[in-house]
């Protein structure tokens, strides 16, 4: 901008950025149905899950693989300028 001297810009973020790692996820489910001698029935469902971060090696160091980066949200911003 021509004729503008000093400019100050202020930006407020409502949150910081977030890095989401890539995971290897395993889930196992088992269902069991039991009948007792008095005619009652019992149903059991068991779920076992395991979630592990996936790493890659860079320069001899294990680094998590990034699935996505969620950028911060701009809450508000304004600028102040002085004529130069």
Secondary structure, 3 states (H helix, E strand, C coil): CCCEEEEEEEEEECCCCEEEECEEEEEEEEEEEEECCCCCEEEEEEEEEEEEECEEEECCEEEECEEEEECCCEEEEEEEEEEC
